[in-house]
Amino acid sequence: QDYGGSPIFGPQEVSSIEGDSVSITCYYPDTSVNRHTRKYWCRQGASGMCTTLISSNGYLSKEYSGRANLINFPENNTFVINIEQLTQDDTGSYKCGLGTSNRGLSFDVSLEVSQVPELAENLYFQ
Ligand SMILES: *[C@@H]1O[C@H](CO)[C@@H](O)[C@H](O)[C@H]1NC(C)=O
């Protein structure tokens, strides 16, 4: 299988609209260590640091409080990050990855949240 250079694989680009939710699935190589090690989802900042938003250790950031979860599925070597109530502030560059630090094996995911198109709204509700 071709993982495009990284052994972790997920969607490169995810787009949604404000108020909606997304489910992002990341795949990891099938090893016992991988099945049990920490899984994380972090946001890349301008400094190059990736700030953890949620992890399989039970960490949940303030930004995601009440609207996100991360579920590991060792039976099929995947983990899923669910995020609800999206806003445009959620637009950005993220990584899903494996390891005790955020410099482990990871995959870059770009998330784009757009406004509900007003024109479409007007057409529907006239
Ligand atoms: C992995 O397994 C879980 C639980 O059985 C299932 O809900 C999910 O759809 C599976 N994911 C893939 C990519 O097959």
The ligand as a MOL file (V3000), in Angstrom:
LIG
                    3D

  0  0  0     0  0            999 V3000
M  V30 BEGIN CTAB
M  V30 COUNTS 14 14 0 0 0
M  V30 BEGIN ATOM
M  V30 1 C -13.2550 0.3740 11.8490 0
M  V30 2 O -14.0130 -0.3000 12.8130 0
M  V30 3 C -15.0530 0.4680 13.4100 0
M  V30 4 C -15.6940 -0.3590 14.5070 0
M  V30 5 O -16.0240 -1.6400 14.0630 0
M  V30 6 C -16.0450 0.8880 12.3230 0
M  V30 7 O -17.0690 1.6710 12.8980 0
M  V30 8 C -15.3010 1.7000 11.2810 0
M  V30 9 O -16.1710 2.0510 10.2350 0
M  V30 10 C -14.1190 0.9010 10.7270 0
M  V30 11 N -13.3640 1.7690 9.8570 0
M  V30 12 C -12.9750 1.4150 8.6390 0
M  V30 13 C -12.2130 2.4250 7.8810 0
M  V30 14 O -13.2350 0.3260 8.1620 0
M  V30 END ATOM
M  V30 BEGIN BOND
M  V30 1 1 1 2
M  V30 2 1 1 10
M  V30 3 1 2 3
M  V30 4 1 3 4
M  V30 5 1 3 6
M  V30 6 1 4 5
M  V30 7 1 6 7
M  V30 8 1 6 8
M  V30 9 1 8 9
M  V30 10 1 8 10
M  V30 11 1 10 11
M  V30 12 1 11 12
M  V30 13 1 12 13
M  V30 14 2 12 14
M  V30 END BOND
M  V30 END CTAB
M  END
